[in-house]
Amino acid sequence: MSEDKNRYGQTTGHVWDETLAELTNPPPKWWMLGLHASWILVVLYSLYYPTWPLISSHTKGLAGWTSISEFKKDMKEVEDVRAKYENKLPGMTAAAILADNELKNYVVRSAKVLFGDNCAACHGSGGAGNPGFPALVDDDWLYGGTIENIEQSIAMGRKGMMPKMGGAQLTDEEIDKLANAIYNGTVTKEPLYAAKGCIGCHGPDGKGMAALGSANLTDKIWRFKSKDQLASIKYTIKHGVNDPSDPKTRNAEMPSWKGRLTDTQIKKLAVYVHQLGGGQ
């Protein structure tokens, strides 16, 4: 036992393989100082901040601090910064916001959250359009791409109508001819285009009319994208869009956001969408 004490210091008498011993030496002073400092800090923290649960509440702490008060303080700081811009918006038109570069940049940044919360489910987080819904990043607009057009679309919603052309209006053979002409970008050269009245909504140049929300048939930008785009075009011609007389009609409706969003929020979104890249 004396040899163990000399070699290792104070031990419990347990030595393994002549090299590994269980010591009873006291911890280093720095370690003990750290231990005592730790429990003292715990006590001080418990006194200063809310810490211990009680039956119906908790200890409040000398500081009176709460996470809610901290949150409200941070939000007040954010709102104070935003107020410079937010106070201007109610009295301005969307076009006036676009003309003020500093204000426009603020609106675009702040409206990104609005877009994510209210628009991204259909139009995608970046505005490229989820399957079955329009892209907002190109320059193809059914109802026009001016800031006023976009604001009206958001506020009032859109629900255009294309009547079904299958059956009494067009034979399957005629539908094939028109669909192929649209697919190839030569629809205005197809005699059926004028003869069957398509020109009345889509215009003599086939580029559509914003007043009616009719599609441009010459740019190969498809409202209803499909792996078999030709078949999709035939289906649209045959069954129409939002035609209540055909249960197989395409459904395409933009809901009104007036009442769900404030006028200022609608203006913000109009500016944001306009700045995605395709605004006129």
Long-range contacts (C-beta under 8 A, 24 or more apart in sequence): 82-110, 85-110, 86-264, 89-264, 89-267, 89-268, 90-263, 90-264, 92-267, 93-267, 94-147, 94-148, 94-150, 94-151, 94-267, 94-270, 94-271, 94-274, 95-147, 95-148, 97-267, 97-271, 98-147, 98-271, 98-274, 104-271, 104-275, 107-267, 107-268, 107-271, 107-272, 108-271, 108-272, 108-275, 110-268, 111-265, 111-268, 111-269, 111-271, 111-272, 112-272, 114-261, 114-265, 114-268, 114-269, 114-272, 115-269, 115-272, 115-273, 118-257, 118-260, 118-261, 118-269, 119-269, 119-273, 126-276, 127-273, 127-276, 127-277, 131-225, 132-224, 134-223, 136-273, 136-276, 136-278, 137-276, 137-277, 137-278, 138-221, 138-277, 138-278, 139-277, 139-278, 139-280, 140-216, 140-219, 140-221, 140-278, 141-210, 141-278, 141-280, 142-208, 142-210, 142-213, 142-214, 142-215, 142-223, 143-210, 143-213, 144-210, 144-280, 145-274, 145-278, 145-279, 145-280, 146-279, 146-280, 147-270, 147-271, 147-274, 147-279, 149-210, 149-280, 150-270, 150-273, 150-274, 150-279, 151-266, 151-267, 151-270, 153-254, 154-257, 154-261, 154-266, 154-269, 154-270, 154-273, 155-256, 155-257, 155-258, 155-263, 155-266, 156-256, 156-258, 157-253, 157-254, 157-255, 157-256, 157-257, 158-213, 158-253, 158-254, 159-242, 159-252, 159-253, 159-254, 160-212, 160-213, 160-214, 160-241, 160-242, 160-252, 161-240, 161-241, 161-242, 161-243, 162-201, 162-214, 162-236, 162-240, 162-241, 162-242, 162-243, 162-250, 163-240, 163-243, 163-245, 164-238, 164-239, 164-240, 164-243, 164-245, 164-246, 164-249, 165-196, 165-237, 165-238, 165-240, 166-237, 166-238, 166-239, 169-196, 170-196, 170-237, 170-238, 175-234, 175-237, 175-238, 176-234, 178-237, 179-230, 179-233, 179-234, 179-237, 180-230, 182-217, 182-233, 183-220, 183-229, 183-230, 183-233, 185-218, 185-219, 185-220, 187-217, 187-218, 188-218, 223-252, 224-250, 224-252
